[in-house]
């Protein structure tokens, strides 16, 4: 690091406000931070804390109504808000780049990847021919195979992981001084996330680029950042080296965020997750005292009347009067033993030899290939696997949104389940509901919350009039929503509140099975903890079963009773949560666990390549497995075998390469 040069980013006393009607609401309060050249800095906090506003202010992208009322921002010594428009365009072209959370929205759908990536080089003066050559080389740098083919494709023809690599390639195409990463791995599966993070780290070190990483995934922040700043209600409340700050927080808000995270060995049967009580302040009026006092378990009269200064703690800082008492912060987790119940032995859903092919069967794409699963009443079956493994297709078949191939068998509550929802009885439709990943897309923005919940009550449960209104009140109480939200519309609610409405709608008809498709992946850790606790409580109270689809293995471990691992449409491993996470494991499961581990070393996960191989007569994972045996794994598909009671693995290796050694009790599944 060259300390004689100006920092890559310097923010000094920044105040930002947004106009709302005739008033201005202040979003950032006296924000100051500095990022040295080549340093990676993480900015964390709940949604609404001002993280994205800070990023937009740095890039001078504040939307209409937003303005800086105090302070300044410098990138490599240049005051961003004193630059002329040509100078600002030059800064964005050569010194600054942003990678957004959703790569699909950052890429132009009407232009090829080559056209968009080569434009980055055009701007800095390269010829058309040289721009295309450098674009292809940049795709190789981000580990995209066959870059010539990818350059000719449109964004919609690429997977989410590939799109994100293209966006990263555009950001790093020319020498930058600063890159802003806004939730760059949300929605990516564990192995793709690991590759993307390794790629960013490699290129950062190679080019000496400074990184401002914004996120709520604290595991990613721990893995990627040298220092961390914690933002609450627009105020920087703690800052310091990543490991020190996350392992031993010195501000109650940071401590609360860390306690919200599900631990790898923690289950809903033991205790509910810690949550942070209350909500972010929404008033434009700044209350006296500490901004976090209303939600803090350590707050006293001093905290409510005197604004705490930023205290220097030998290399780190904390804005708290009682920073030394942070480890003694009272816990909010509840003992779950009184709510736990013995699993119902009744099989609610039975799936046998489920297959789904898109296109003609002779040369179509096999998405599901012989799936056999069971879900008991009142249990949670976690479904994990990379994007493209068939998880969403399986969920759509259960919901009746798409039909399986002929010969597939799906039995629900001892009766065959018709393939499509239109052919199912009203009772069958009511019994299977879904909670989607994105509540914004799932809720009608034109309707009030009361109307949204009234529809399933009247159409599915046949409840009308005052009885329906009473039932809506019961639903609000069940999902811990204040009744005054009944007259609100979805756009007036936060992400966590909207997801609670989506859960209430799913439970309106008293379902027997709820399919949860990544219901917490886009939520802050504090809201995620509250939603996971809510799902666990509703299951204990109503004996509902869940099919829980998620990329986050810690979340799956917390909520699931059993887990099934899908790879290319096949179940390669299944068993109880304890069995799957303790091993022995299928090599693919082991790679997922390694990629998602906080202890993972740079580049460490047991997959040779992230590209899916072609169909072969052997094991579906053979082309990516580092333990593949020639003449065995590439010749015949392995049978699912029971390595211990209820734990099945489809692998030829009798001595499994990961986890505990097989003790010889391996037998083929009947």
Buried (B, 14 or more C-beta within 10 A) or exposed (E): EEEEEBBBBBBBEBBBBBEEEEEBBBBBBBBBBBBBBBBBBBBBBBBBBBBBBBBBBBBBEBEEEBEBEBBBBBBBEBEBEEBEEEEBEBBBBBBBBBBBBBBBEBBEEEEBBBBBBBBBBBBEEBEEEEBBBBBBEBBEBBBBEEBEEBBEBBBEEBBBBBBBBBBBBBBBBBEBBBBBBBBBBBBBBBBBBBBBBBBBBBBBEEBBBBBBBBBBBBBBBBBBBBBBBBBBBBBBBBBBBBEBBBEBBBBBBBBBBBBBBBEBEBBBBEBBBBBBEEBBBEEEEBEEBBBBBBBBBBBEEEBBEEBBEBBEBEEBBBBBBBBEEBEEBEEBBBEBEEBBEEBEEEBBBBBBBBBBBEEEEEEEEBBBBBBBBBBBBBBBBBBBBBBBBBBBBBBBBBBBEBBBBEEBEBBBBEEEBBBEBEEBEEEBBBBBBBBBBBBBEBBEEEBBBBBBBBEBBEBBBEBEEEEBBEBBBEBBEBBEBEEEBBEBBBEEBBBBBBBBBBBBBBBBBEBBBBBBBBBBBBBBBBBBBBBBBBBBBBBBEBBBBBBBBBBBBBBBBBBBBBBBBBBBBBBBBBBBBBBBBBBBBBBBBBBBBBBBBEEBEEEEBBBEEBEBBEEEEBBBBBBBBEBBBEEBBBBEBBEBBBBBEEBBBBBBBEEBBBBEEBEEEBEEEE
